[in-house]
Amino acid sequence: MPFTPLHLGPGLALKALGGRHFSIIAFGLAQVAMDIEPLMGLLTGAQRLHGSTHTYLAALGIALVVAAMTPPVGRPVVRRWNREVAWACLPWLAVSDNFTRVSVLAGAILGTLSHVWLDSLMHADLTPWAPWSEVNGWQGAVSAETLTVGCLLSGLLGLTAWLVLAWRRSQRTPASSRDARSWLRAGQR
């Protein structure tokens, strides 16, 4: 992918599907962690930008590091989000700052593995199955334009589905408990 944010499109779709069992923050951190190697390569003028970190084997190791760092990094982000949605009078968009192992591992693992797969569709210098194989059988399977549009569409559909599901959940909860929980989650006592 030309830019890490495009990887978030499929992440938003996975969030809509996985709900509380999938951490979009872990997924996002995984995208950033995966692109450290190409960034360093760009800064140093390396000939190969997608090296050892862009393999499925390394992606699993990176996912474990991301999973460990997600709760301490993610909690302040979620708290800020909850304050902002409370201020905007949209308490139904508040989310829990309870990062479960399942949600964090799902977000981190799916984040790193999907990153390798999406990049393998586009970049010729990737060897996703190394050290077992130097072949990238996915490269060129779709055009860069199709890949970009696919990521954008999956993000739009995922965001829309997540918003609809959050709104529907809020409609099933009695108003008094919904408001109280939202303010508590947002840190407003």
Backbone as CSV, one residue per row, in Angstrom:
resi,resn,N_x,N_y,N_z,CA_x,CA_y,CA_z,C_x,C_y,C_z
1,MET,0.845,-1.177,0.000,0.000,0.000,0.000,0.886,1.234,0.000
2,PRO,0.449,2.252,-0.686,1.264,3.461,-0.700,1.206,4.228,0.620
3,PHE,0.163,4.067,1.376,0.026,4.795,2.631,-0.626,3.897,3.676
4,THR,-0.081,3.917,4.872,-0.626,3.121,5.977,-2.121,3.330,6.185
5,PRO,-2.672,4.568,6.104,-4.113,4.739,6.367,-5.025,3.901,5.477
6,LEU,-4.589,3.577,4.272,-5.440,2.753,3.416,-5.663,1.365,4.005
7,HIS,-4.717,0.889,4.791,-4.868,-0.406,5.440,-6.003,-0.387,6.465
8,LEU,-6.367,0.794,6.946,-7.420,0.887,7.961,-8.797,0.591,7.389
9,GLY,-8.969,0.684,6.085,-10.255,0.362,5.470,-10.725,-1.043,5.822
10,PRO,-9.920,-2.054,5.508,-10.315,-3.402,5.911,-10.448,-3.543,7.431
11,GLY,-9.666,-2.775,8.183,-9.770,-2.806,9.644,-11.127,-2.338,10.134
12,LEU,-11.662,-1.303,9.505,-12.997,-0.824,9.881,-14.062,-1.865,9.559
13,ALA,-13.888,-2.557,8.447,-14.825,-3.635,8.113,-14.729,-4.764,9.136
14,LEU,-13.501,-5.103,9.543,-13.317,-6.138,10.556,-13.894,-5.701,11.904
15,LYS,-13.798,-4.421,12.229,-14.370,-3.905,13.479,-15.879,-4.054,13.460
16,ALA,-16.494,-3.735,12.344,-17.949,-3.878,12.237,-18.360,-5.339,12.405
17,LEU,-17.579,-6.245,11.849,-17.877,-7.675,11.961,-17.566,-8.226,13.351
18,GLY,-16.437,-7.807,13.914,-15.974,-8.376,15.179,-16.503,-7.695,16.423
19,GLY,-16.969,-6.461,16.286,-17.503,-5.737,17.437,-16.493,-5.638,18.568
20,ARG,-16.955,-5.953,19.780,-16.089,-5.819,20.959,-14.970,-6.863,20.995
21,HIS,-15.016,-7.827,20.089,-13.983,-8.863,20.041,-12.822,-8.477,19.122
22,PHE,-12.837,-7.241,18.626,-11.806,-6.782,17.691,-11.418,-5.358,18.056
23,SER,-10.137,-5.125,18.323,-9.643,-3.793,18.676,-9.128,-3.071,17.438
24,ILE,-9.848,-2.025,17.050,-9.396,-1.221,15.910,-8.123,-0.454,16.269
25,ILE,-7.938,-0.161,17.549,-6.713,0.530,17.956,-5.510,-0.392,17.786
26,ALA,-5.642,-1.650,18.189,-4.550,-2.610,17.976,-4.284,-2.779,16.490
27,PHE,-5.333,-2.836,15.702,-5.196,-2.962,14.252,-4.423,-1.766,13.689
28,GLY,-4.792,-0.554,14.113,-4.114,0.645,13.638,-2.656,0.702,14.055
29,LEU,-2.387,0.346,15.316,-0.997,0.312,15.783,-0.184,-0.723,14.998
30,ALA,-0.825,-1.828,14.647,-0.143,-2.862,13.855,0.257,-2.310,12.487
31,GLN,-0.607,-1.499,11.885,-0.290,-0.917,10.581,0.942,-0.010,10.672
32,VAL,0.966,0.804,11.709,2.106,1.711,11.894,3.382,0.908,12.161
33,ALA,3.285,-0.091,13.036,4.459,-0.903,13.358,5.000,-1.603,12.108
34,MET,4.123,-2.082,11.260,4.567,-2.781,10.056,5.281,-1.849,9.081
35,ASP,4.910,-0.592,9.075,5.520,0.325,8.108,6.746,1.061,8.625
36,ILE,7.242,0.670,9.789,8.489,1.270,10.282,9.655,0.885,9.376
37,GLU,9.733,-0.386,8.980,10.831,-0.829,8.115,10.837,-0.090,6.770
38,PRO,9.712,-0.008,6.040,9.741,0.749,4.782,10.060,2.231,4.987
39,LEU,9.578,2.817,6.083,9.895,4.218,6.363,11.398,4.399,6.552
40,MET,12.001,3.516,7.343,13.454,3.598,7.553,14.193,3.392,6.228
41,GLY,13.693,2.497,5.406,14.301,2.265,4.099,14.228,3.494,3.209
42,LEU,13.086,4.187,3.235,12.950,5.415,2.452,13.915,6.491,2.948
43,LEU,14.037,6.588,4.268,14.902,7.620,4.851,16.378,7.356,4.606
44,THR,16.747,6.088,4.510,18.165,5.743,4.333,18.525,5.405,2.887
45,GLY,17.537,5.407,2.000,17.798,5.105,0.601,18.027,3.633,0.320
46,ALA,17.435,2.756,1.128,17.606,1.313,0.932,17.010,0.881,-0.405
47,GLN,17.633,-0.127,-1.012,17.122,-0.628,-2.290,15.863,-1.474,-2.096
48,ARG,15.779,-2.153,-0.970,14.608,-2.998,-0.689,13.882,-2.410,0.523
49,LEU,12.632,-2.025,0.316,11.855,-1.399,1.394,11.079,-2.409,2.232
50,HIS,10.666,-3.500,1.621,9.832,-4.486,2.313,10.635,-5.759,2.540
51,GLY,11.376,-5.759,3.624,12.262,-6.878,3.916,11.684,-7.852,4.908
52,SER,12.476,-8.178,5.905,12.128,-9.267,6.821,10.871,-9.019,7.649
53,THR,10.521,-7.770,7.923,9.303,-7.550,8.720,8.037,-7.785,7.909
54,HIS,8.145,-7.796,6.607,6.976,-8.016,5.763,6.867,-9.481,5.330
55,THR,6.984,-10.354,6.320,6.736,-11.782,6.133,5.671,-12.185,7.143
56,TYR,4.978,-13.266,6.850,3.937,-13.719,7.789,4.540,-14.137,9.126
57,LEU,5.730,-14.715,9.089,6.390,-15.139,10.318,6.730,-13.933,11.202
58,ALA,7.353,-12.929,10.638,7.694,-11.728,11.413,6.444,-10.978,11.841
59,ALA,5.411,-11.005,11.001,4.163,-10.315,11.327,3.560,-10.840,12.623
60,LEU,3.680,-12.139,12.865,3.150,-12.706,14.111,3.929,-12.188,15.318
61,GLY,5.243,-12.072,15.195,6.047,-11.513,16.284,5.714,-10.049,16.537
62,ILE,5.569,-9.294,15.463,5.208,-7.874,15.598,3.830,-7.753,16.238
63,ALA,2.919,-8.657,15.889,1.570,-8.626,16.473,1.620,-8.796,17.989
64,LEU,2.494,-9.656,18.477,2.608,-9.851,19.927,3.121,-8.593,20.624
65,VAL,4.075,-7.914,20.010,4.586,-6.660,20.580,3.479,-5.603,20.577
66,VAL,2.756,-5.503,19.471,1.654,-4.540,19.369,0.575,-4.854,20.401
67,ALA,0.248,-6.135,20.577,-0.777,-6.522,21.548,-0.379,-6.104,22.960
68,ALA,0.900,-6.225,23.283,1.370,-5.837,24.619,1.301,-4.331,24.828
69,MET,1.543,-3.563,23.785,1.568,-2.112,23.960,0.214,-1.442,23.729
70,THR,-0.765,-2.169,23.207,-2.058,-1.547,22.900,-2.795,-1.005,24.120
71,PRO,-2.965,-1.761,25.215,-3.725,-1.177,26.333,-3.137,0.121,26.890
72,PRO,-1.839,0.196,27.191,-1.349,1.465,27.730,-1.374,2.619,26.719
73,VAL,-1.196,2.316,25.448,-1.245,3.364,24.428,-2.696,3.700,24.071
74,GLY,-3.539,2.685,24.035,-4.912,2.864,23.589,-5.861,3.492,24.589
75,ARG,-5.664,3.239,25.880,-6.597,3.784,26.883,-6.715,5.304,26.821
76,PRO,-5.605,6.054,26.773,-5.755,7.511,26.665,-6.479,7.942,25.382
77,VAL,-6.258,7.209,24.302,-6.932,7.525,23.035,-8.437,7.325,23.185
78,VAL,-8.836,6.196,23.776,-10.257,5.906,23.960,-10.892,6.915,24.913
79,ARG,-10.196,7.250,25.979,-10.744,8.241,26.927,-10.950,9.587,26.241
80,ARG,-10.010,9.980,25.421,-10.159,11.238,24.684,-11.342,11.155,23.718
81,TRP,-11.459,10.041,23.014,-12.586,9.819,22.101,-13.906,9.958,22.863
82,ASN,-13.994,9.301,24.010,-15.232,9.342,24.798,-15.551,10.757,25.276
83,ARG,-14.548,11.519,25.649,-14.787,12.923,26.042,-15.314,13.723,24.857
84,GLU,-14.741,13.496,23.694,-15.160,14.241,22.504,-16.590,13.902,22.085
85,VAL,-16.944,12.616,22.105,-18.310,12.262,21.705,-19.324,12.702,22.755
86,ALA,-18.929,12.727,24.026,-19.826,13.249,25.065,-20.026,14.746,24.863
87,TRP,-18.950,15.469,24.577,-19.041,16.899,24.336,-19.929,17.195,23.129
88,ALA,-19.846,16.338,22.107,-20.639,16.523,20.896,-22.074,15.998,21.052
89,CYS,-22.440,15.594,22.262,-23.780,15.055,22.552,-24.081,13.808,21.720
90,LEU,-23.074,12.980,21.560,-23.221,11.711,20.838,-22.772,10.560,21.731
91,PRO,-23.360,10.428,22.926,-22.870,9.418,23.867,-22.986,7.986,23.346
92,TRP,-23.820,7.760,22.350,-23.961,6.419,21.785,-22.709,5.983,21.032
93,LEU,-21.793,6.915,20.769,-20.534,6.567,20.114,-19.413,6.261,21.096
94,ALA,-19.688,6.414,22.398,-18.669,6.107,23.407,-18.347,4.615,23.368
95,VAL,-17.090,4.299,23.623,-16.646,2.904,23.607,-15.933,2.580,24.915
96,SER,-15.892,1.320,25.229,-15.242,0.876,26.461,-13.724,0.975,26.326
97,ASP,-13.078,1.339,27.432,-11.610,1.358,27.424,-11.049,0.073,28.029
98,ASN,-11.884,-0.950,28.087,-11.469,-2.262,28.568,-10.933,-3.062,27.370
99,PHE,-9.631,-3.214,27.306,-9.016,-3.960,26.217,-8.869,-5.422,26.636
100,THR,-9.685,-6.288,26.057,-9.582,-7.704,26.387,-8.455,-8.334,25.577
101,ARG,-7.959,-9.449,26.077,-6.890,-10.157,25.344,-7.359,-10.566,23.959
102,VAL,-8.593,-11.044,23.884,-9.126,-11.494,22.594,-9.173,-10.341,21.608
103,SER,-9.717,-9.194,22.023,-9.859,-8.067,21.094,-8.500,-7.529,20.652
104,VAL,-7.580,-7.444,21.593,-6.255,-6.908,21.278,-5.488,-7.877,20.376
105,LEU,-5.511,-9.156,20.689,-4.817,-10.133,19.842,-5.449,-10.212,18.459
106,ALA,-6.784,-10.184,18.397,-7.457,-10.223,17.092,-7.062,-9.012,16.257
107,GLY,-7.094,-7.824,16.855,-6.726,-6.620,16.118,-5.277,-6.628,15.668
108,ALA,-4.375,-7.027,16.569,-2.949,-7.015,16.244,-2.592,-8.072,15.207
109,ILE,-3.079,-9.289,15.403,-2.743,-10.373,14.462,-3.362,-10.123,13.088
110,LEU,-4.654,-9.771,13.063,-5.277,-9.498,11.765,-4.669,-8.255,11.120
111,GLY,-4.224,-7.316,11.947,-3.577,-6.123,11.412,-2.269,-6.431,10.711
112,THR,-1.411,-7.190,11.363,-0.107,-7.472,10.755,-0.222,-8.437,9.572
113,LEU,-1.051,-9.475,9.722,-1.184,-10.431,8.619,-1.845,-9.797,7.392
114,SER,-2.882,-8.983,7.615,-3.524,-8.322,6.473,-2.575,-7.319,5.825
115,HIS,-1.726,-6.717,6.625,-0.756,-5.763,6.084,0.193,-6.475,5.111
116,VAL,0.704,-7.603,5.531,1.599,-8.368,4.645,0.856,-8.763,3.375
117,TRP,-0.370,-9.259,3.516,-1.124,-9.701,2.343,-1.415,-8.541,1.391
118,LEU,-1.914,-7.419,1.925,-2.224,-6.273,1.062,-0.962,-5.739,0.379
119,ASP,0.132,-5.654,1.120,1.376,-5.185,0.505,1.904,-6.179,-0.525
120,SER,1.663,-7.469,-0.312,2.158,-8.468,-1.272,1.424,-8.372,-2.607
121,LEU,0.242,-7.797,-2.606,-0.485,-7.591,-3.859,0.155,-6.500,-4.713
122,MET,0.919,-5.626,-4.062,1.382,-4.421,-4.730,2.895,-4.311,-4.902
123,HIS,3.645,-4.834,-3.968,5.088,-4.586,-3.962,5.887,-5.814,-4.406
124,ALA,6.745,-5.614,-5.385,7.541,-6.712,-5.940,8.673,-7.149,-5.008
125,ASP,9.069,-6.277,-4.063,10.200,-6.618,-3.191,9.778,-7.398,-1.951
126,LEU,8.556,-7.841,-1.908,8.035,-8.562,-0.747,8.152,-10.071,-0.946
127,THR,8.575,-10.764,0.088,8.610,-12.232,0.076,7.846,-12.717,1.308
128,PRO,6.509,-12.762,1.224,5.691,-12.994,2.411,5.924,-14.334,3.097
129,TRP,6.367,-15.334,2.372,6.537,-16.664,2.971,7.980,-16.963,3.369
130,ALA,8.852,-15.970,3.311,10.241,-16.185,3.746,10.225,-16.570,5.225
131,PRO,11.083,-17.435,5.652,12.279,-17.970,5.001,12.026,-19.228,4.176
132,TRP,10.783,-19.670,4.048,10.497,-20.917,3.347,10.434,-20.752,1.839
133,SER,10.058,-19.550,1.384,9.939,-19.321,-0.047,10.240,-17.855,-0.359
134,GLU,10.895,-17.624,-1.470,11.201,-16.258,-1.918,10.200,-15.789,-2.966
135,VAL,9.131,-16.553,-3.173,8.138,-16.240,-4.195,7.019,-15.400,-3.586
136,ASN,6.613,-14.379,-4.335,5.446,-13.585,-3.973,4.392,-13.820,-5.042
137,GLY,3.589,-14.835,-4.859,2.593,-15.219,-5.844,1.415,-14.265,-5.972
138,TRP,1.243,-13.367,-5.015,0.121,-12.437,-5.064,0.434,-11.153,-5.825
139,GLN,1.711,-10.828,-6.001,2.088,-9.550,-6.597,1.466,-9.391,-7.973
140,GLY,0.746,-8.271,-8.145,0.119,-7.970,-9.422,-1.220,-8.652,-9.646
141,ALA,-1.739,-9.372,-8.666,-3.030,-10.051,-8.845,-4.150,-9.053,-9.110
142,VAL,-4.039,-7.858,-8.550,-4.978,-6.770,-8.846,-4.147,-5.506,-9.059
143,SER,-4.731,-4.546,-9.737,-4.012,-3.291,-9.965,-3.955,-2.475,-8.672
144,ALA,-3.013,-1.558,-8.622,-2.892,-0.666,-7.458,-4.168,0.148,-7.283
145,GLU,-4.762,0.552,-8.388,-6.009,1.329,-8.324,-7.144,0.491,-7.729
146,THR,-7.272,-0.744,-8.162,-8.304,-1.630,-7.630,-8.082,-1.883,-6.144
147,LEU,-6.841,-2.078,-5.763,-6.504,-2.305,-4.356,-6.864,-1.087,-3.507
148,THR,-6.530,0.104,-3.989,-6.839,1.332,-3.266,-8.345,1.519,-3.132
149,VAL,-9.073,1.340,-4.214,-10.531,1.482,-4.180,-11.144,0.443,-3.255
150,GLY,-10.623,-0.773,-3.282,-11.128,-1.828,-2.392,-10.942,-1.476,-0.926
151,CYS,-9.766,-0.933,-0.602,-9.506,-0.520,0.788,-10.418,0.630,1.195
152,LEU,-10.596,1.590,0.313,-11.473,2.727,0.626,-12.925,2.285,0.778
153,LEU,-13.395,1.428,-0.116,-14.779,0.947,-0.033,-15.011,0.106,1.219
154,SER,-14.061,-0.759,1.545,-14.238,-1.572,2.751,-14.256,-0.684,3.985
155,GLY,-13.469,0.390,3.978,-13.481,1.339,5.091,-14.805,2.068,5.198
156,LEU,-15.328,2.511,4.082,-16.612,3.220,4.075,-17.742,2.301,4.533
157,LEU,-17.769,1.088,4.011,-18.798,0.126,4.420,-18.645,-0.263,5.888
158,GLY,-17.414,-0.478,6.321,-17.168,-0.844,7.714,-17.555,0.265,8.674
159,LEU,-17.188,1.498,8.343,-17.542,2.632,9.199,-19.051,2.810,9.266
160,THR,-19.708,2.705,8.130,-21.164,2.825,8.097,-21.812,1.738,8.942
161,ALA,-21.380,0.509,8.786,-21.942,-0.603,9.562,-21.692,-0.407,11.049
162,TRP,-20.483,0.027,11.428,-20.166,0.247,12.838,-21.063,1.329,13.431
163,LEU,-21.264,2.430,12.692,-22.129,3.509,13.176,-23.573,3.045,13.333
164,VAL,-24.080,2.319,12.364,-25.459,1.814,12.444,-25.608,0.855,13.619
165,LEU,-24.659,-0.046,13.787,-24.745,-1.000,14.896,-24.646,-0.298,16.247
166,ALA,-23.779,0.698,16.371,-23.663,1.444,17.628,-24.957,2.190,17.932
167,TRP,-25.540,2.790,16.931,-26.801,3.515,17.125,-27.923,2.565,17.509
168,ARG,-28.006,1.420,16.841,-29.056,0.435,17.169,-28.889,-0.097,18.583
169,ARG,-27.643,-0.333,19.002,-27.398,-0.785,20.374,-27.888,0.249,21.378
170,SER,-27.641,1.512,21.075,-28.048,2.571,22.000,-29.568,2.675,22.073
171,GLN,-30.260,2.308,21.023,-31.725,2.389,21.019,-32.360,1.273,21.836
172,ARG,-31.644,0.180,22.024,-32.159,-0.941,22.817,-31.912,-0.763,24.302
173,THR,-31.061,0.199,24.666,-30.713,0.432,26.059,-31.596,1.548,26.596
174,PRO,-32.185,1.381,27.800,-32.993,2.467,28.360,-32.189,3.764,28.437
175,ALA,-32.849,4.888,28.149,-32.186,6.188,28.050,-31.431,6.562,29.322
176,SER,-32.006,6.312,30.481,-31.347,6.742,31.719,-30.047,5.979,31.948
177,SER,-30.032,4.671,31.717,-28.793,3.917,31.916,-27.811,4.193,30.786
178,ARG,-28.313,4.439,29.574,-27.451,4.752,28.446,-26.680,6.039,28.731
179,ASP,-27.369,7.081,29.189,-26.700,8.349,29.482,-25.711,8.197,30.624
180,ALA,-26.104,7.481,31.673,-25.217,7.317,32.832,-23.951,6.564,32.441
181,ARG,-24.111,5.463,31.688,-22.941,4.687,31.279,-22.030,5.501,30.372
182,SER,-22.611,6.257,29.472,-21.807,7.053,28.550,-20.973,8.074,29.292
183,TRP,-21.581,8.748,30.246,-20.842,9.767,30.991,-19.768,9.126,31.863
184,LEU,-20.065,7.949,32.430,-19.057,7.280,33.236,-17.874,6.846,32.376
185,ARG,-18.183,6.278,31.196,-17.118,5.856,30.312,-16.277,7.043,29.866
186,ALA,-16.923,8.192,29.720,-16.206,9.364,29.269,-15.451,10.049,30.394
187,GLY,-15.571,9.515,31.600,-14.851,10.082,32.725,-15.540,11.277,33.357
188,GLN,-16.830,11.466,33.046,-17.580,12.593,33.591,-18.424,12.094,34.750
189,ARG,-18.050,12.389,35.976,-18.826,11.920,37.127,-19.538,13.042,37.802
